[in-house]
Amino acid sequence: MNKTEFKNKLAERLELPQYVSNDIIDACLEIISQSLQNGENVTLQGFGIFTPWQQTERQGRNPRTGEGCMIAPRVSVKFKPGKYLLKKLNKN
């Protein structure tokens, strides 16, 4: 599912115009992004936890030339699914 499909399903479920559901999704994503940029964990109870983490500089390799290069350090995000999400995914 992409963002447009998600927006349409949200609008249908909440009986809202699509532009309102789009604004809601954009606001949620902005709040999550801002929190992660500030180094905060984002916990959505029952769904999961988004955690920012610092990747260290490491040695990489150009796949075309085989030449080694250093990959710069960066911040990435880890996601740990919540208990209720895992229950829904593993009903069998």
PyMOL commands that set and color helices and strands:
alter all, ss='L'
color gray80, all
select helices_A, chain A and resi 3-14+18-37+83-89
alter helices_A, ss='H'
color red, helices_A
select strands_A, chain A and resi 42-44+48-55+58-61+68-71+74-81
alter strands_A, ss='S'
color yellow, strands_A
deselect
rebuild
show_as cartoon
